Amino acid sequence: MSEHEPIDVDRATELAAVVDAAPRGLAVLPPRGDIRWPTAAPTALAGVAHDELRGRNVLEFVIEDDVPLVVESLEYLLATPGQFRPMEFRFRRADGAVRVLEAMSANRLDDPAVHGIVVQLHDVTDHRLTDEVLEVIAAGGSFEETLQLLANLLEAQLGDTRGIVGVDPHDGRFATAASSHDVVDDLTDAVRTDEPSVSGGQPETVAREPKVEDDSPWAEAIRTGSPVIRPDLASLSPELQREARVQGFDACWVFPVLQPSTHEVTACLIAWRTRPGPPSPGERVIAGRIGRLLSIALERRRAQGLLLHAARHDSLTGLPNRSQFFRHLGRELHRDGHLVAVLYLDLDGFKPINDRYGHRAGDHVLAQIARRIESVLRPRDLTARLGGDEFGVLCSQLRDEAEAIAIAERLIVAVAEPLVLPGDTIRSPALAAIAGTPVIDITDHADAVVVAVSVSIGIAFGHQSGTDDERLVELADAAMYQAKASGRGSWHRSVSSPV
């Protein structure tokens, strides 16, 4: 059809219907910015009727902070014929919800058939939520914030959904979870605590997923590693059915997230739907994409945990390091009502082993001694490597001083047990010749060498230093030297006067 032929009325009606049904909206704006010709999509985006939208100025819907950007863009369009690159701005719907729009514009003021600015509009709020998740992960934001954003993203991209993200499954439930609805109810059963985690990290959101047995859809997803789709509520437990109906849900979809190297389920995306039915292929793709984002967040958390552990623990023995020891000691000394003791341990006879057999042998001895120390302590006690062949033990909530002395005596016995040095830890003949130490022929020792060390222990009690953690450790250190002077493999109690 040429531009001079008359337009078929039926064809024009069909074209108008197609344009009106397009998921991306079109609008024509005159130079002053009033909306002259919106299709159906912009009216849906704005949340107002078609007749109410016509004639209103586009700036009425723009968030105040973004008005200067939109005005500048309109001015640029008026001065520049042709197509303008996409831009984004935030707008407020009639119901108060804030969304993000992408606008592709073209200046057609010189076209008599249009005489306006043609704007193609697309809601990109979901994409911006994805970007926000990635930015939080990249910036090292809190894991809890990331989970909350992912739950919000699940709700936004699936629609008609309440999103729940559960991680760290255990016995069909989750140690940590976040919901797109900031509520505590029988569907999330969230239990939050402000107590710091044992590793010293940030407070965690601890959640127990719904109070049901192993027939819950997420428990099945954890067991099988496959999506579990409940297109209606019929197969759910009566308790879950009742709560779901109260909250207006008619279906439940669960998508597990697997750890790539082990293929074990590490998390689940749970979508409570307000409409019955299974997910469409596109909705499955959306869940897969959000699951990959969750995998990135979990891997980031794991890497951060490794870094945090490395910063707070001794790399050889795996014990907490000196800074962690003082951190826990300071906290215990500020708690009232219970007895605290510090045991300062120094190995006797370690240096000759290190000098004769080499540092690998010495490292083996230290690692084995660390395990022995841990084996005789109470569950609440903390041991740390303070440096070299020195260890510290923090004993809290003691019944009396005699209990600390009993722990010291158990340590002396445990450490004194003979140690076997594997052949591969002993300095080679070539290195022994360079170091000027005796050459050890492993064949003479049945592929192993047996050595022994003892330990001298100084004991000091919290009431001797008040809340001064450094002084308490110094008192225990001084008592250790007194034990060493009186005979190795013994303990000595600090006799410093209480503060």
N, C-alpha and C positions, 0 to 999 in steps of 0.2 A: 504494500500500500504506500503510495507516495504521500508527501506532506500536504499535497493539495487536494487529495481525495477526501470525501466526507467520511467521518468516523461512524461505523456501524454502531447503532445504539446498543444492541445486545453485546457486541464486543466490548464496548465501553463499560457496560455494567459488569461484565465478567472481569475485566481488568481492575475495576474499582473494588470488586469483592476480593480478588486475589491480593491486592495491595493491603486491604483492610485486614485480611487474615494473616498477613506476614508477621512472624514473631518479633521482628525488629520494627520499631515504629518509625513513621515518617511524619514530619510536620513542616509547614511552610510559615516562615516568619517574615513580616514586612520589616523595613529598616528600624522601626521603633521597638521591635521585639515582641509584639503581640502575636499570640498563636492564632493563625488564620485558618489553617487546614490540617487538623490532626487526624491520623488514622486511629484504629481501635487500640493499638498497643500503647501509645502515649497516654490515652485516657486510663488504661489499666495501670500503667506505671504511676500515674499521679493519684489514682484512687478517687477520681471524680468523674461525673457523667460527661459524655461527649459535648453536649450543649453548654455545660458549665465551663469546660476547658477552653472553648473557642472564645477569643477576645481577651483572655487573661494574659498578662505579661509573663514571659518565661522566668523573669527574675523573682517573681513571687514565690517560686518553688525552690529556688537555689538557697543553700545554706549561706548564712551571712558572710562567713569567712571566705567563701568561694565566689561571691558576687563580683569583686574586682577582676578576677580571672575571666569570668564569663563576659563582663562588659568589655574588657580588653580584646577578647576573641571576636566579639560582635563588631567592634570598631575595625579590627583587622580585616574581617570578612567584607565589610562595606567598602573598604579601600582596595580590596584585592579580588578581582573576578576569578572564577574558577573554583577548584576544589581545595578544601582546607584539610590538613592532617587531623586525625582523631585527637580529641582532648577529653579529659575526664573532669567531672565535677560532682559534688554531692548535692542531693536535693531531698526535700522533705515531702513525704506523701501526705495526703489529707488526714490519714490516721496517725500521723506523727512519726512514723518509721522513717529512718534516714537510709537512703540507698545511694549507690554510686552509678552514675550514667556515663557512658562513652558516647560522644557526639561526633559524627562525621558530617561535615557541612560543605555546601557548595553555594556560591553566590550566583544566582540566576535573576538578578534584578533587571538585567538588560533583555531577558527573554520575555516578550509580551505575554506568552502563554502562562508564565509562572509569576514573574515580577515579585520575587521574594528570595529569601534564603531557605534552601531546602536542607533540612536537618534529618539525618538518620540516627535514631536513638537505640541504645542497647544497654540493658541493665547488667553491669559487670561487678556487682557487689560480691558475688560468690568468688570471682577471680581475685578480687582484692583481699578477701578473707584468706584465700590460699597464699597470697603473697605475704600477708601478715603472719601466718604460721611460719613460713620459711624465714622471714626476717627475725622472728622471735628465736627460732632455733639457731640461726646464724649468729645472733647477738648473744647467745648463751643465756637466754631468758629462763625463767624457772620452768621446771617440768610440769608443774601444776597449771601454770598459765597456758602452756602449749596444749595440754589435754583439754582445757576449757575451750580454747579456740577450735580445736578439732571437733569437739562435740557441737559447737555452734555451726561449724562448717557442714557437718553431717546433716544437721537440721535444715540449713539454708539450701543446700544443693539437692537434697532429696525432696524437700517440701512435704507438707502435711506430716511432719515427723518430729518426734522428740529423740534427740541423739544422746546416747550414753557411750562413753569410751572407758573400757575397763582394761587395766594392765596388771601384770604379775598374777596370773591365775593360780589359785590354790584351792583344792578340794571343790572345784566347780564354781568358785567365786573369785573375787578380785581383791587384791591388797590395796589397790589404788584406783579410783574412778572419778570421772567428771561427767556432769549432766548439762545439757543445753538449757535446762530449766534450773534455776538456782533455788531448789527446794529440797527438803528432806522428807521423804515419804517411803512407802513400802516398795516402790519401784527402784529406788536407789539405795535406801537403807544406809545413808552416808553417816559415818562416824568420824568427825574431824578432831584432831588433837594438836595442841600447840607445843607438845613436848618434842625436842629435837630428836632426830634419829640417832641410833647408836654410833653410826659412822661420823656423826658431827655435822651432817648436812642440814639442809633447810627442813623446817617442819613439813611433814607429809600429810596429804589428805588420805585418810584410811577409810575405805569403803567396803562394805560387804554387799554384794549384789543381792537381789531380792531373796527374801527369806523362804527359799524353797529347797527341795531336795535335788538329787541328781537328774530329775526329769525336766529341769529347766532347759530352754533352748540354748542358752550360753554354755551350760554344763556339757551338753551334747556337742556343741561346736568345739569346746576345749578338748573333749575326748577324741573326736574324730578328725579334727583339723579341717573340716569342710563347712561351708555355709549351711546354716539351718534356717529354713524359711517356714514360718507359720502364717499362711495367708489369712487365717482367721484364728479365733481364740479357742476353738473346740478342743485342741490337743494340749492346751495349757492346764496347769493345776487349778483347782477351784479357787485357791487363794489368789493366784495371779490373774485369773479371769475376772474375778470380782474387782480387784484393784484397777485393772486395765479398763474395764467398762466404766468405773467411776470417773476415770480421767479421760474418757472419750477415745480410747484406742481400740482398733479392730484387728490389728495384725502385728506380728513381731518378726523382724529379720535380724539375723546375727551373722556377721562376717568375721571369721577369725583372721588374725595377723600372725604369720609364722616367722620364726627366726631363720634367716636364710641358711646358716651353716648346719643347724640341727633339725630344722623342719618341725620344731616344737612350737606350740601355740604360746605366744608371749602376750597377746592382747586380743580383744574383741571389739568390734564396732556393733552396737546394738541400736536398732531403729524401731521405735514404737510408732506404728502408723495409725492415722486417724481414718484411713480407708482400708477395707479388706483387699486382699489380692497379693500376688507375688511381685517381685521387682521386675521392671522391664530390663532389656539388655543394657540400655543407657544407664539405668540406675545401678546395675551391677558394676559397670565401668566406673561410675562415680565412687562407689564404695571401695573399689580396688585402688583408685587414685588416692583417696583419703587414707586407706590402709598403708600405702607406700609412704605417705607423709608421716604417719605414726611410726613406721619402721625407722625412718630417719631420726625422729625424736628419741626413740628407744636406743638407737645406736649412739646418739649424742650423749644421752644420759649415761650409757655404759662407759663411754670414753671419759666423760667427766668424772665418773666414779673411780676409774682407774687412776686418773691424774690426782684426784683427791686422796686416794689411798696411798699413792706414791709419796705425796707431800707429807702425809701424817704417819707413815710407817717406815721401818727400817727395811731396806731392800734385801738384806741377807737373811735375817731371821723372820721377817714378816711381822714382827712385834711393833706396837706403837713406838714412835720415836720420842725423843726428849721433849719436844714441844707439846705433843699429845699428852705425855705424862703430866707435865705441869698444868695443862689445861684441865685435865680431870682432877688433879690434886687441888687446884684452886677452887673448883666447884665444890668438892667435898668439904674443904675447910670452912666454907661459908654456910654449910648446913649445920643446923643446931641439933643437939640431942643425941649424937652418937660418936663413938670413939673411932679415931682414924690413926693409922700407923703407916710409916714409910720404912721399908726394908731396903737398905742399900747393899747390893751384892757385888763383890769383886772376886774373880776367879784366881785361885792360887795354882801356880804351875802351868799357866797357859802360855806364857812367853817362850819357855824352852821348847814346847811342842811346835809353836809357830816358827821358831828359828830353825829347829832341826828338820822338820818335815815339810815346811813350806806353808805359804799363805792359804793354799787350797785346803790343806789339812786343818789349818787353824779355823778357816771358815766353816768347815764341816763340824768341828768341835763346837763352835758358837751356835750353829743352827741346832745341833742336838741338845745342847744345854738349854736353849730357849724352850724346846719342846718339854724337857724334863721339868723346868720351872713351872710351865703352864699346867702340867699334869698333877701337881700336888696342891695347887691353889684352889680356893673356893670359887664358885661361879661368878661371884660379884667382884673378885679381886682383879686388879689390872697389873700386868707386867710390861715393862718397856726396856728397850736397849738404850742405855744412856750414853754409850760411847765405848769403843774398844771392847774390853772384856768386862764391862760394868753393866749391871742391870738394876732396875728399880722395881719394887713391888709396892703397889698401893693397896692397903687393906682398909676397907671401910665397914661400918656397922659391926664393929667388934664387940663381943660380949664383955671382954676385959683384956688387960694387957697379956695375960697368960695365953690367950688365943693367938696373938701375934707371935709370941715366943714359940708356940707349938708349930706354927707355920714355918718359922725360921729353922726349926730342928728338922722338919720334914724336907726342907730344901737342902739342907746340908747332907742328909742321907741320899737323896735322889741324885745330886750332882756328883757325889763321890763314886757312883757306880762306874766301872771301867767302860771305856769307849773304844769302839773298833774303827780304825781308819781304813777305808777302802783303798785298794792299791792305786786307783786312778787319782786319789787326792794327794799322794805322796810325791814330793819333789823328785824329778827324774835324775838319773846319775849325771847327765850332762849339766843340768842346772845346779846340782849339788856341787859339782866341780867348780863352776863359776862362782857360786856363793861361798865356797870354802867350808861347806858343811859335810859331815860324814855321808857317804853313799849308802843308801838303804837298799839292800837286795830283797825285793819282795818275795822271791822264791823261798827265802829263809823264814818267812813269816806266814806261810800258807796263804799268800795273796792278801794279807791284812796285817795291820799293826795295832796292838792294844795299848791304849794310853789311859791315864787317869788324871783328873784335876780335883781340887777341892774348892770350897768357897768360904769366904769370910763375910759375915753379915753384920751390918750396923742397924740398930732399930731406934727409931725416934717416934714419939707420939704427938698427935696434933695439939694437945693442950700445952705442949712445950714451946710452941711458936705462935699460937693464936691463929690468925689468918695469913701469916707470912709463909708462903709456900717455899720460897727459896731458902729461908732460914731452916725450915723443917728438913729439907733435903741436906743442907750443910751439916746439921746435927747428926743425921743418919750416916753421912759420909765420914764424919769425924769418929763416930762410934765404930764404923767398919774398920778404920785404921787401928783402933784400940783392940778390936777382935783379932786382927792380923798380927799385932804385936804380941798378943798373949798366946798365940798358937793357932796355926792355920786350921781351917775347917771348923770354925766356932762362930758364935754370935756374941754381940755386946750391946747392951741397952744404953742409950744416951742418958746421962745423969744430969743434964741441964735442967735448971729450975723452970717450972711452968711459967708462962707469960701471964 
